[in-house]
């Protein structure tokens, strides 16, 4: 904000007067006299976009598919031969670029950015002016009538500056005809209004700027939150779908084992075969129903997963269920410090806090509205009746007015309120980062240990079932105990799958809490060798 309190330059080239267009060419001689000053004034805001040079500009990735229109066929579920391989690491850039909500939120942010640019540049503008005028006058009395004409060509530029400085510069040529007398002369004029540091107008402009900046910051924060939530949701659904795929696989394997057991019982008919087949068929029906139900859930969740990413439904997705944990060997303190230092939300809030502190400083000092006023005009030697005639004038003044104390006090209260608001928001965000990084980090560690222990112990349950099959046919084990052993095996498999899902869900939560998504996205865009999901046609 302090950078916008620099004193500006405001330029208005206003008047050039001439009798004819040929005489207007003589202005070139006058313009050359100002050529050393005008280039600096005219180019001072060229190609300048305030939002690009903001102190608090946060490095955020930009969706690469903003201009891509949705495919009309994207809602059909008919397989068109296209497929895509997705792993957790390749999923993140794919979802970021294809998710419509992320693109929509970014477009809203850019719209607010453009509106802020308009607010700034409309008050820091350069306006060229050109005028041609002709005045006809007649004075009549009882004896005679006198007619006169005044021809004027005016060229000007008005320069406004964001800190409310105003500067006008004028060159012109004037021709005056009275009866048979003609006089013409060029002239130069300039005006400057420069506010002092405690100017009330400058304070009002600063206050308005902070309000506009807060609107822009809110749009930026909304974009940041949208990226976090949508990518977390996409990664969460990835692990949910892969979990369902494992459940289908586990139940299908259980179904195949029971069908194989049924064939063996039929081939080895004994006194208990009929009753055991009835019990086995009931168990098999339950397992078949489970497979069907879980497969239906898998189909639904797969569609929701593709919707969460934003890819067309007619593309076949191959889930690459590989380990993904970018927080290995990271302590909570290291993670907390890195998260606070790189969190885009805290960076934006810190900038808003600095803006509010500048506003408070101006409000405490801005009890007077004071500005320096400079004005000057010179009519150069002309021709005709104005031969050897010239004049000039210069005025200097100070404009001072008191500001109603109620206005200043209200601005002080407003600034103090904003400072407290942003400080508390920063503290709240730091608290969120602390808890949001600690809880999933602890869960990842504990759940990973439990998962690894169950995976290591799983072959024992498989061996227990195989030995149970042999014991059953040797008459040492009944059918109920055998089916219980198979059910225990699938329960262990499902529990391992659940723990894998929970670890992945907590990794997704930790990525959102720490801003890791932004780091991964920026690394992906900067590193040409980063893994990426590609669509292939079979």
Residue pairs with C-beta under 8 A, 6 or more apart in sequence:
1 55
1 206
1 209
1 210
1 213
1 354
1 355
1 358
1 359
2 358
3 55
4 50
4 120
4 162
4 163
4 206
4 209
5 163
5 197
5 202
5 206
5 358
5 362
6 163
7 161
7 163
7 165
7 194
7 195
8 124
8 159
8 160
8 161
8 162
8 163
8 164
8 165
9 40
9 41
9 44
9 159
9 161
9 165
9 167
10 158
10 159
10 160
10 161
10 165
10 166
10 167
10 168
10 192
10 193
11 38
11 41
11 42
11 126
11 157
11 158
11 159
11 167
11 168
11 169
12 127
12 129
12 156
12 157
12 158
12 159
12 166
12 167
12 168
12 169
12 170
12 191
13 128
13 129
13 155
13 156
13 157
13 158
13 168
13 169
13 170
13 171
14 129
14 154
14 155
14 156
14 158
14 168
14 169
14 170
14 172
14 189
15 131
15 152
15 154
15 155
15 156
15 170
15 171
15 172
15 187
15 189
16 24
16 27
16 152
16 153
16 154
16 155
16 156
16 170
16 171
16 172
16 173
16 186
17 151
17 152
17 153
17 154
17 172
17 173
17 174
17 175
17 184
17 186
17 187
18 24
18 26
18 27
18 151
18 152
18 153
18 172
18 173
18 174
18 175
18 184
19 151
19 173
19 175
19 177
19 182
19 184
20 151
20 175
21 153
23 173
23 175
23 184
24 153
24 173
26 173
26 186
27 153
27 155
27 171
27 172
27 173
27 186
30 171
30 186
30 188
30 380
31 38
31 171
33 188
34 169
34 171
34 188
37 169
38 157
38 169
41 126
41 157
41 159
41 167
41 169
42 126
42 157
45 121
45 124
45 125
45 126
48 121
49 117
49 121
50 116
50 117
50 120
50 121
51 57
51 113
51 116
51 117
51 216
54 213
54 351
55 351
55 354
56 217
56 347
56 348
56 350
56 351
56 352
56 354
58 220
58 224
58 344
58 347
58 348
59 522
60 220
60 223
60 224
60 227
60 344
60 518
61 96
61 227
61 518
61 521
61 522
61 525
62 106
63 96
63 97
63 99
63 102
63 103
63 106
64 97
65 97
65 98
65 103
66 103
66 106
66 107
70 100
71 312
73 80
73 312
73 314
74 312
74 313
74 314
75 312
75 313
76 313
76 314
77 303
77 313
77 314
78 314
79 314
79 316
80 314
80 315
81 537
81 538
82 314
82 315
82 316
82 535
82 536
82 537
82 538
83 315
83 316
83 317
83 318
83 535
83 536
83 537
83 538
84 94
84 311
84 315
84 316
84 317
84 318
84 533
84 534
84 535
84 536
85 318
85 320
85 533
85 534
86 94
86 238
86 309
86 317
86 318
86 319
86 320
86 533
87 320
87 321
87 322
87 324
87 531
87 533
88 235
88 238
88 239
88 322
88 324
88 504
88 507
89 324
89 520
89 531
90 320
90 531
90 532
90 533
91 234
91 235
91 238
91 309
91 533
92 231
92 234
92 235
92 517
92 520
92 521
92 524
93 520
93 521
93 524
93 525
93 530
93 532
93 533
94 309
94 311
94 532
94 533
95 102
95 230
95 231
95 234
95 235
95 308
95 309
95 310
96 102
96 227
96 231
96 517
96 521
98 309
98 310
98 311
99 230
99 231
99 234
99 308
99 309
99 310
100 310
101 226
101 230
102 223
102 226
102 227
102 230
105 222
105 223
105 226
105 227
106 223
108 219
108 222
108 223
109 216
109 219
109 220
109 222
109 223
111 219
112 215
112 216
112 218
112 219
112 220
113 216
113 219
115 212
115 215
115 216
116 212
116 213
116 215
116 216
119 208
119 209
119 212
120 162
120 209
120 212
123 160
123 161
123 162
123 205
124 160
124 161
124 162
125 158
125 159
125 160
126 157
126 158
126 159
126 160
127 157
127 158
127 159
127 160
128 155
128 156
128 157
129 154
129 155
129 156
129 157
129 158
130 154
130 155
130 156
131 152
131 153
131 154
131 155
131 156
132 152
132 153
132 154
133 151
133 152
133 154
134 149
134 150
134 151
134 152
135 149
135 150
135 152
136 147
136 148
136 149
137 147
137 148
137 149
137 150
138 145
138 146
138 147
138 148
139 145
139 146
139 147
139 148
140 146
146 178
146 179
147 178
147 179
148 176
148 177
148 178
149 176
149 177
150 174
150 175
150 176
150 177
151 174
151 175
151 176
151 177
152 172
152 173
152 174
152 175
153 172
153 173
154 170
154 172
155 171
155 172
156 168
156 169
156 170
157 169
158 166
158 168
159 166
159 167
159 168
160 166
161 167
162 205
162 209
163 195
163 202
163 205
164 193
164 195
164 199
164 201
164 202
164 205
165 192
165 193
165 194
165 195
166 191
166 192
166 193
167 190
167 191
167 192
167 193
168 189
168 190
168 191
168 192
169 189
169 190
170 187
170 188
170 189
170 190
171 186
171 187
171 188
172 186
172 187
172 188
172 189
173 184
173 185
173 186
173 187
174 184
174 185
174 186
174 187
175 182
175 183
175 184
176 182
176 183
176 184
176 385
181 384
181 385
182 384
182 385
183 382
183 383
183 384
183 385
183 386
183 389
184 382
184 383
184 384
184 386
185 379
185 380
185 381
185 382
185 383
185 386
185 389
185 390
186 379
186 380
186 382
187 377
187 378
187 379
187 380
188 377
188 378
188 380
189 375
189 376
189 377
189 378
190 374
190 375
190 376
190 377
191 374
191 375
191 376
192 372
192 373
192 374
192 375
193 371
193 372
193 373
193 399
194 371
194 372
194 374
195 201
195 202
195 369
195 370
195 371
195 372
196 370
196 371
196 372
197 365
198 362
198 365
198 366
198 367
198 368
198 370
199 366
199 369
199 370
199 371
200 366
200 368
200 369
200 401
200 403
200 407
201 369
201 371
202 362
202 366
203 359
203 362
203 363
203 366
203 411
206 358
206 359
206 362
207 359
207 363
207 411
207 414
209 355
210 352
210 355
210 356
210 358
210 359
210 418
213 352
213 355
214 352
217 348
217 349
217 351
217 352
220 344
220 348
221 345
221 348
224 344
224 345
224 348
225 345
227 517
227 518
228 512
228 515
228 517
229 512
230 308
231 508
231 511
231 512
231 517
232 508
232 509
232 511
232 512
232 517
233 308
234 305
234 308
234 309
235 504
235 507
235 508
235 511
236 504
236 505
236 508
237 301
237 304
237 305
237 308
238 305
238 319
238 504
239 500
239 501
239 504
239 505
239 508
240 301
240 305
240 501
241 298
241 301
241 302
241 305
241 319
242 319
242 321
242 500
242 501
242 504
243 497
243 498
243 500
243 501
244 294
244 297
244 298
244 301
245 298
245 319
245 321
246 321
246 493
246 494
246 497
246 500
247 294
247 298
247 494
247 497
248 291
248 294
248 295
248 298
250 490
250 493
250 494
250 497
251 287
251 290
251 291
251 294
251 490
252 291
253 490
254 287
254 486
254 487
254 489
254 490
255 284
255 287
255 288
255 291
257 465
257 486
258 280
258 283
258 284
258 287
258 483
258 486
259 284
261 280
261 469
261 482
262 277
262 280
262 281
262 284
264 469
264 473
265 273
265 276
265 277
265 280
266 273
266 277
268 473
272 479
275 479
276 479
279 479
279 480
279 483
280 479
280 483
283 483
302 317
303 313
305 317
306 312
306 313
306 315
306 317
307 313
311 317
315 535
324 504
324 507
325 444
325 503
325 507
326 507
326 511
326 516
326 520
327 335
327 441
327 444
327 507
327 510
327 516
330 441
332 437
332 438
332 441
335 437
335 441
335 514
336 433
336 434
336 437
336 438
338 514
339 433
339 437
339 513
339 514
339 515
340 346
340 430
340 433
342 515
342 518
342 519
343 429
343 433
343 514
343 515
344 515
344 518
345 429
346 426
346 429
346 430
349 422
349 425
349 426
349 429
350 422
350 426
352 418
352 422
353 419
353 422
353 423
353 426
356 415
356 418
356 419
356 422
357 415
357 419
359 411
359 414
359 415
359 418
360 412
360 415
360 416
360 419
363 408
363 411
363 412
363 414
363 415
364 412
366 403
366 408
366 411
367 402
367 403
367 405
367 408
368 400
368 401
368 402
368 403
369 399
369 400
369 401
369 402
369 403
370 398
370 399
370 400
370 401
371 398
371 399
372 396
372 397
372 398
372 399
373 395
373 396
373 397
373 398
373 399
374 394
374 395
374 396
375 394
375 395
376 392
376 393
376 394
376 395
377 392
377 393
378 390
378 391
378 392
378 393
379 389
379 390
379 391
379 392
380 390
381 387
381 388
381 389
381 390
382 389
382 390
432 513
433 513
433 514
436 509
436 510
436 512
436 513
436 514
437 510
437 513
437 514
440 506
440 507
440 509
440 510
440 513
441 506
441 510
443 502
443 503
443 506
444 503
444 506
444 507
444 510
447 499
447 502
447 503
447 506
448 503
450 499
451 496
451 499
451 500
451 503
454 492
454 495
454 496
454 499
455 496
457 492
458 492
458 493
458 496
461 485
461 488
461 489
461 492
462 489
464 485
464 488
464 489
465 482
465 485
465 486
465 488
465 489
468 477
468 481
468 482
468 485
468 486
469 482
471 477
471 482
472 478
472 479
472 482
510 516
511 517
511 520
523 530
524 530
524 532
